[in-house]
């Protein structure tokens, strides 16, 4: 089971620049390794990271097999209105994990 973590202030002033830090636990398998029997280990990576503020996409990253296990992503955004920040990590084999945080803007 994978777990996502978001770190960002839950309160902000309108126009304030927020730094969002997020981490996901995911083993990652590049698909380039072989077992001792010579069988290829299937690829299992995170391929997409998306950050949404309410229903608006504010940040996206398309990832490749070079991504590290347990990837960490940090980005900035401007606080414009009270809303919910949702980050979603998606990958191979139907993998998808989301985490949300409510941010109050005054």
Buried (B, 14 or more C-beta within 10 A) or exposed (E): EBEBEBEBBEEBEEEBEBEBEBBBBBEBBBEEEEEEEEEEEEBBBBBBBBBBBEEEEBBEBEBEEEBEEEBEBEBEBEBBEBBEBBBBBBBBEEBEBEBEBEBEBE
